[in-house]
Amino acid sequence: MLTTIVTFLYPGAEKWISSFHQSLLDQSDKNFNVIAFQDQVSLELFFHPLDLDIEFVAIQDASTPYEVRLKALEHLKKIDNDSLFIFNDIDDQLAPERIKSTKKIFQNEEVKFSFCDLSLMDKDGKIFTRNIWRERTPNTLSYHDFTDWNMIGFGNTAFRGSLIPQELISYIAKVTAGDWFFFYCLLKQSNEKIYFLNEDLVYYRQHDSNDAGLAGIREDRLLIEIKVKIQQFSAISSKYPDSEYGTKLSAYIKLEKFIQNRSNRLIYLAKIKEFVRSDQYWWEHIKTLEEVGLNDDKN
């Protein structure tokens, strides 16, 4: 089974390449190659000496990170359907067993899609929380399990080439959390079972440039994070009009209006902090007013 690590290079990624590259060299299983998709950059020199089998692919005419990933998938689907693609963000690191453990689960031919647990590390590469999801996440899931939040991204997933849709144009959407939208739709349409690897096979770096982080709640990011959920629920309810997303979309629009007033925003922040978990998923802390016991008559 041809195994390929897939990552993405973009302006500002230079500072992470060395540690990412070293984590590739430290893999216990050396039988893999790498495809690095380049978005508005040419960073081959940062990988020298070229001691790995790396293919660099330039992405043209993509206006958002999500469009970059859709174009990358167009490239990947031309490769053998039996290929195993393991995705890892350039600013994160692969644990030494990432490839070995992932290959092991895919020895079962029924497995088409998996994601792994994370350990959190700071911007300097020091791990401060291990196995954040192990205790709460079952070994198998379906797309229903990440309706309200996400745990599957282009940095901790692996899937067979045969799972890539032939018509990717239908997955275009104006969303910030493109991974959440794409994988929800992909797994809903394919109805594939999702397998969870409960080993911390990715070291997930927390820094200010993260579109999504797991290290806490900040007032300055609250409006952005609510907008992410509005985009997600709007895109899904448009693609699947008969889904439950329409009702939830109205609730998040109501929330966005409520917190425009800063005093309301502080009340809401205090409320959601009561629900924060150390093992929370992406976007899980953004809850509707009803879910946290508030209403909008304080405006």
C-alpha positions in Angstrom: 0.0 0.0 0.0 1.6 3.3 -1.2 1.6 5.6 1.8 1.9 9.4 1.4 2.2 12.1 4.0 0.3 15.2 2.7 1.0 18.7 4.0 0.5 22.3 2.9 3.0 25.2 2.6 2.0 28.8 2.8 3.5 32.2 3.6 4.9 32.2 7.1 5.2 28.4 7.2 9.0 28.6 7.0 9.5 28.7 10.7 7.8 25.3 11.2 9.4 23.3 8.5 12.5 22.2 10.4 10.6 20.6 13.3 8.1 19.1 10.9 10.9 17.7 8.7 12.7 16.2 11.7 9.5 14.5 12.8 9.3 12.8 9.4 12.9 11.6 9.7 12.1 10.3 13.2 9.3 7.9 12.0 9.7 4.3 13.1 8.3 3.2 9.7 10.4 4.7 6.9 8.4 3.4 4.0 6.5 6.5 2.8 6.7 9.5 0.6 5.6 13.1 1.0 3.5 15.5 -1.1 3.8 19.2 -0.1 1.2 21.5 -1.7 2.5 25.0 -2.0 0.1 28.0 -1.8 1.7 31.2 -3.1 5.2 30.1 -2.0 8.2 28.1 -3.1 9.8 26.6 0.0 11.7 23.6 -1.4 15.0 25.0 -0.2 13.8 24.8 3.5 13.7 21.0 3.2 17.3 20.6 2.1 19.3 18.4 2.5 16.6 16.5 0.6 16.8 13.2 2.5 13.1 12.3 1.9 11.1 11.5 -1.1 9.1 14.8 -1.4 7.0 16.0 -4.3 6.3 19.7 -4.3 3.1 20.8 -6.1 2.1 24.4 -6.7 -1.5 25.3 -6.2 -2.8 28.0 -8.6 -5.8 30.2 -8.5 -7.1 29.4 -5.0 -8.4 32.3 -2.9 -8.8 30.5 0.5 -7.1 27.7 2.4 -10.1 25.5 1.8 -9.9 26.0 -2.0 -6.2 25.0 -1.7 -7.2 21.7 -0.1 -9.9 21.0 -2.7 -7.4 21.5 -5.5 -5.0 19.3 -3.6 -7.6 16.6 -3.5 -8.1 16.9 -7.2 -4.4 16.1 -7.6 -4.5 13.2 -5.1 -7.5 11.5 -6.7 -5.4 10.9 -9.8 -3.1 8.6 -7.8 -3.8 5.0 -7.2 -7.2 4.4 -5.3 -5.4 2.0 -3.0 -3.1 4.7 -1.8 -3.2 5.7 1.9 -3.0 9.5 2.5 -2.0 10.7 5.9 -2.6 14.4 6.5 -0.4 16.5 8.9 -0.2 20.3 9.2 3.2 21.8 8.6 3.1 23.7 12.0 2.5 20.5 13.9 4.7 17.4 14.3 4.1 13.7 13.7 4.7 11.4 16.7 7.3 8.8 15.8 4.6 6.1 15.5 2.2 8.1 13.3 2.8 6.2 10.1 3.3 2.8 11.7 0.1 3.0 13.8 -1.9 4.4 10.9 -0.8 1.7 8.5 -1.7 -1.0 11.1 -5.4 0.0 11.3 -5.6 0.2 7.5 -4.5 -3.4 7.2 -8.2 -4.1 7.8 -9.7 -3.5 4.3 -13.0 -2.3 5.8 -11.2 0.8 7.2 -11.5 3.7 4.8 -11.1 6.7 7.1 -9.5 7.3 10.5 -8.4 10.2 12.7 -6.0 10.2 15.6 -5.8 11.8 19.0 -3.7 14.9 19.7 -1.2 16.1 22.3 -1.1 19.9 22.7 2.3 21.7 22.5 3.1 25.4 22.8 4.6 27.5 20.0 8.1 26.4 21.0 7.3 22.7 20.7 6.9 21.8 24.4 4.1 19.4 25.0 1.7 20.4 27.9 -1.3 18.1 27.5 -1.3 14.5 26.2 -4.0 12.5 24.6 -6.7 15.1 24.9 -9.6 13.0 23.5 -8.8 9.4 24.5 -11.1 9.2 27.5 -14.2 10.5 25.8 -14.0 9.4 22.2 -15.3 5.9 21.1 -13.3 3.7 18.7 -15.8 4.1 15.9 -18.1 7.1 15.0 -20.3 8.3 12.2 -20.8 11.8 10.7 -23.6 12.4 13.2 -21.0 12.6 15.9 -19.6 15.8 14.7 -22.7 17.8 13.9 -22.2 20.5 16.6 -18.4 20.3 16.8 -15.4 18.8 15.0 -12.5 16.5 15.8 -11.5 15.7 12.2 -9.2 18.0 10.3 -6.6 18.1 7.5 -4.0 17.7 10.2 -5.0 14.4 12.0 -6.8 12.3 9.4 -5.9 9.4 7.1 -8.0 7.9 4.3 -7.8 5.7 1.2 -7.7 7.4 -2.2 -10.8 5.6 -3.2 -12.8 7.8 -0.7 -12.0 11.0 -2.6 -15.1 12.2 -4.4 -14.9 12.4 -8.2 -16.9 15.6 -8.3 -15.2 17.9 -5.9 -17.0 21.0 -7.3 -20.0 20.1 -5.2 -18.0 20.6 -2.0 -17.2 24.3 -2.7 -18.5 26.5 0.1 -17.7 29.8 1.8 -16.5 28.4 5.1 -13.5 29.1 7.3 -13.5 25.6 8.8 -13.3 23.9 5.5 -12.2 20.6 7.0 -15.3 20.4 9.2 -17.6 21.1 6.2 -15.7 18.8 3.8 -15.4 15.7 6.0 -19.0 16.1 7.3 -20.3 16.0 3.7 -17.9 13.3 2.6 -18.8 11.0 5.4 -22.5 11.7 5.3 -22.6 10.9 1.6 -20.3 7.8 1.8 -21.8 6.6 5.1 -18.4 5.3 6.0 -17.6 4.4 9.5 -14.9 6.6 11.2 -12.2 4.9 13.1 -10.5 6.7 16.0 -6.8 6.0 16.8 -6.6 6.8 20.5 -2.8 7.3 20.4 -1.5 10.8 20.4 0.0 10.6 16.9 0.0 14.4 16.2 1.6 17.1 18.4 -0.8 20.0 17.8 1.0 23.4 18.1 -1.0 26.2 19.8 -0.1 29.6 18.5 -1.9 32.8 17.5 -2.2 31.9 13.8 -4.3 28.9 14.5 -7.8 29.1 12.8 -8.9 26.8 15.6 -7.2 26.1 18.9 -7.8 24.0 21.9 -6.0 26.0 24.6 -8.7 28.2 26.0 -11.5 30.8 25.4 -10.6 34.4 24.4 -13.0 37.3 24.1 -11.0 38.7 21.1 -11.8 35.4 19.2 -15.4 34.9 20.2 -17.0 36.7 17.3 -14.8 34.9 14.8 -15.6 31.5 16.3 -19.4 32.2 16.3 -19.0 33.2 12.6 -17.3 29.9 11.9 -20.4 28.0 13.3 -22.8 30.3 11.3 -20.9 29.6 8.1 -20.9 25.8 8.8 -24.5 25.6 9.6 -25.5 27.8 6.7 -23.4 25.7 4.2 -24.8 22.4 5.5 -28.4 23.6 5.6 -28.0 24.8 2.0 -26.5 21.5 0.8 -28.9 19.3 2.9 -32.1 21.3 3.3 -33.8 18.5 5.2 -31.1 18.4 7.9 -31.4 19.7 11.4 -28.9 22.5 10.6 -31.6 25.1 9.7 -32.9 25.4 13.3 -29.4 25.5 14.8 -28.4 28.2 12.3 -31.1 30.5 13.5 -29.9 30.0 17.1 -26.3 31.0 16.2 -27.5 34.0 14.3 -29.4 35.0 17.4 -26.3 34.5 19.5 -24.2 36.7 17.2 -26.6 39.5 17.5 -26.8 39.1 21.3 -23.0 39.4 21.9 -22.5 42.6 19.8 -23.1 44.4 23.1 -20.0 43.9 25.2 -21.8 43.6 28.5 -23.8 40.7 26.9 -20.6 39.3 25.6 -19.0 39.2 29.0 -22.1 37.5 30.4 -22.0 34.9 27.7 -18.3 34.3 28.2 -18.8 33.7 31.9 -21.5 31.2 31.1 -19.6 29.2 28.5 -16.6 28.9 30.8 -18.9 26.8 33.0 -19.1 24.3 30.2 -15.4 24.2 29.1 -13.8 20.8 29.2 -10.1 20.0 29.2 -10.9 17.5 26.5 -13.2 19.6 24.3 -13.4 19.3 20.6 -13.0 22.1 18.1 -15.8 24.7 18.2 -17.5 22.7 21.1 -17.4 25.7 23.5 -19.5 27.8 21.2 -23.0 27.1 22.4 -26.4 28.7 21.8 -28.0 31.0 24.3 -30.5 28.3 25.2 -27.8 25.8 25.8 -26.1 28.0 28.4 -29.4 29.1 30.0 -29.5 32.7 28.5 -32.0 34.5 26.4 -31.7 37.8 24.4 -34.0 40.0 26.6 -30.9 41.6 28.1 -30.3 43.6 24.9 
